Amino acid sequence: MLSQIGDEAKLLAGGQSLIPLMKLRFANPQHLVDLNFIPGISYIKEENGTLQFGALTRHAEIENSAVAAKLPIIHDCAAGIADVQVRNRGTIGGSIAVADPSDDWATVLLTQTAEVRCLSSKGERSIPLSQFITDAYTTVLAPDELVSEIIVKAPGKATGAAYLAFKRAAPVYPTASAAVQVVMEGDVCKEAAIALGCVGLTAIKATAAEAELRGQELTHKSIAAAAEAARTAADPQPDMRGSVAYKRALVAALVKRAIALAARRARGEQVEVNHIYA
Ligand SMILES: Cc1cc2nc3c(=O)[nH]c(=O)nc-3n(C[C@H](O)[C@H](O)[C@H](O)COP(=O)(O)OP(=O)(O)OC[C@H]3O[C@@H](n4cnc5c(N)ncnc54)[C@H](O)[C@@H]3O)c2cc1C
């Protein structure tokens, strides 16, 4: 249908971004193609060392999935999105496709080895998540193409990850957020991945912050250096959620806490992570 109708059509998944955008007249599609009638695109599977999420899988299904809980950072993300109503309708595929800079999934998945599988009448292609979102509300998807699946590589040994957001209330988007994954070898951080959310036009991969941890013991000093590098990497806009200086300070504090949580998980501790509410 997309290839017949062309770019006057919009896909409808959970409607939790598209319908508000239509109400605000920021989106005015001539046709809606409803994905909800297509069977078999809502699932969570574990296969060949990967977790696979069908595009129409709801945030709530991921929150409640024992398979997804094998990657605790995935559970942190799904369980913290807005409120029950939004989580019951909103989908992982819709969240990645809409590329809203305030959405949670892109930030979390940037710390993982994640691919977006895309489908059109011409065939299929897989794109690393890091190359899928190119700007605010902008992706590499062609008008006749849809997201069919998100694939996340399962983490190896001694790997821990955590996602932390600061929110003014449950049903609103975060003011800032931080996702961290560390691979530990004893007390030394062998590998680190850090992504920042809501402080730029897209989620930001904080590579300088990662470099502050790589090959270092996780001490107050190395963690503080990573947080400072994250503060510098953040590029927030001032808005009703806070000033530029406030958001930079906030994201640095979140990075610090997320590193500590990720390291505890890497050591095998069961740690429940809850977002911080004002
Ligand atoms: C009050 C409120 C609070 C929210 N708070 C948060 C929050 O804290 N964190 C957060 O992450 N999100 C939040 N959201 C957004 C929510 O997570 C959305 O569900 C998500 O961003 C979009 O998913 P959807 O399935 O609803 O997509 P839709 O709204 O149905 O679609 C969004 C866009 O993506 C396109 N699309 C959908 N599916 C596909 C697909 N498979 N392939 C290609 N294109 C597709 C649509 O055409 C549309 O342009 C909130 C929403 C509301 C209403």
The ligand as a MOL file (V3000), in Angstrom:
LIG
                    3D

  0  0  0     0  0            999 V3000
M  V30 BEGIN CTAB
M  V30 COUNTS 53 58 0 0 0
M  V30 BEGIN ATOM
M  V30 1 C 1.7400 11.5490 26.8130 0
M  V30 2 C 2.8710 10.8390 26.1000 0
M  V30 3 C 4.0740 10.6800 26.7570 0
M  V30 4 C 5.1290 10.0150 26.1420 0
M  V30 5 N 6.3000 9.8730 26.8200 0
M  V30 6 C 7.3090 9.1760 26.2750 0
M  V30 7 C 8.5150 8.9290 26.9840 0
M  V30 8 O 8.6880 9.3090 28.1400 0
M  V30 9 N 9.4980 8.2530 26.3410 0
M  V30 10 C 9.3320 7.7620 25.0680 0
M  V30 11 O 10.2310 7.1110 24.5500 0
M  V30 12 N 8.2140 7.9590 24.3890 0
M  V30 13 C 7.1910 8.6390 24.9450 0
M  V30 14 N 6.0320 8.8280 24.2290 0
M  V30 15 C 5.9720 8.3770 22.8250 0
M  V30 16 C 5.6500 6.9070 22.7250 0
M  V30 17 O 6.7190 6.1180 23.1790 0
M  V30 18 C 5.3180 6.5010 21.2800 0
M  V30 19 O 4.6750 5.3020 21.4000 0
M  V30 20 C 6.4570 6.3010 20.3110 0
M  V30 21 O 7.2930 7.3940 20.2340 0
M  V30 22 C 5.9130 6.0840 18.8870 0
M  V30 23 O 5.4430 4.8000 18.7690 0
M  V30 24 P 3.9980 4.5180 18.1910 0
M  V30 25 O 3.9190 3.0490 18.0120 0
M  V30 26 O 2.9710 5.1510 19.0530 0
M  V30 27 O 4.0740 5.1920 16.7510 0
M  V30 28 P 3.0050 6.0670 15.9030 0
M  V30 29 O 2.6080 7.2670 16.6920 0
M  V30 30 O 1.9240 5.1720 15.4260 0
M  V30 31 O 3.9380 6.4590 14.7100 0
M  V30 32 C 4.9830 7.3980 14.8630 0
M  V30 33 C 5.6370 7.6520 13.5100 0
M  V30 34 O 6.4040 6.5210 13.1170 0
M  V30 35 C 5.9040 5.9580 11.8820 0
M  V30 36 N 5.9300 4.5200 12.0840 0
M  V30 37 C 5.3190 3.8080 13.0620 0
M  V30 38 N 5.6460 2.5120 12.9680 0
M  V30 39 C 6.4850 2.3980 11.9070 0
M  V30 40 C 7.1680 1.3160 11.3080 0
M  V30 41 N 7.0890 0.0760 11.7680 0
M  V30 42 N 7.9550 1.5630 10.2220 0
M  V30 43 C 8.0670 2.8310 9.7490 0
M  V30 44 N 7.4350 3.8910 10.2590 0
M  V30 45 C 6.6620 3.6770 11.3370 0
M  V30 46 C 4.5020 6.5470 11.7290 0
M  V30 47 O 4.1540 6.6480 10.3720 0
M  V30 48 C 4.6410 7.8970 12.3830 0
M  V30 49 O 5.2080 8.8190 11.4960 0
M  V30 50 C 4.9630 9.4890 24.8230 0
M  V30 51 C 3.7390 9.6410 24.1680 0
M  V30 52 C 2.7010 10.3000 24.7900 0
M  V30 53 C 1.3860 10.4360 24.0760 0
M  V30 END ATOM
M  V30 BEGIN BOND
M  V30 1 1 1 2
M  V30 2 1 2 3
M  V30 3 2 2 52
M  V30 4 2 3 4
M  V30 5 1 4 5
M  V30 6 1 4 50
M  V30 7 2 5 6
M  V30 8 1 6 7
M  V30 9 1 6 13
M  V30 10 2 7 8
M  V30 11 1 7 9
M  V30 12 1 9 10
M  V30 13 2 10 11
M  V30 14 1 10 12
M  V30 15 2 12 13
M  V30 16 1 13 14
M  V30 17 1 14 15
M  V30 18 1 14 50
M  V30 19 1 15 16
M  V30 20 1 16 17
M  V30 21 1 16 18
M  V30 22 1 18 19
M  V30 23 1 18 20
M  V30 24 1 20 21
M  V30 25 1 20 22
M  V30 26 1 22 23
M  V30 27 1 23 24
M  V30 28 2 24 25
M  V30 29 1 24 26
M  V30 30 1 24 27
M  V30 31 1 27 28
M  V30 32 2 28 29
M  V30 33 1 28 30
M  V30 34 1 28 31
M  V30 35 1 31 32
M  V30 36 1 32 33
M  V30 37 1 33 34
M  V30 38 1 33 48
M  V30 39 1 34 35
M  V30 40 1 35 36
M  V30 41 1 35 46
M  V30 42 1 36 37
M  V30 43 1 36 45
M  V30 44 2 37 38
M  V30 45 1 38 39
M  V30 46 1 39 40
M  V30 47 2 39 45
M  V30 48 1 40 41
M  V30 49 2 40 42
M  V30 50 1 42 43
M  V30 51 2 43 44
M  V30 52 1 44 45
M  V30 53 1 46 47
M  V30 54 1 46 48
M  V30 55 1 48 49
M  V30 56 2 50 51
M  V30 57 1 51 52
M  V30 58 1 52 53
M  V30 END BOND
M  V30 END CTAB
M  END
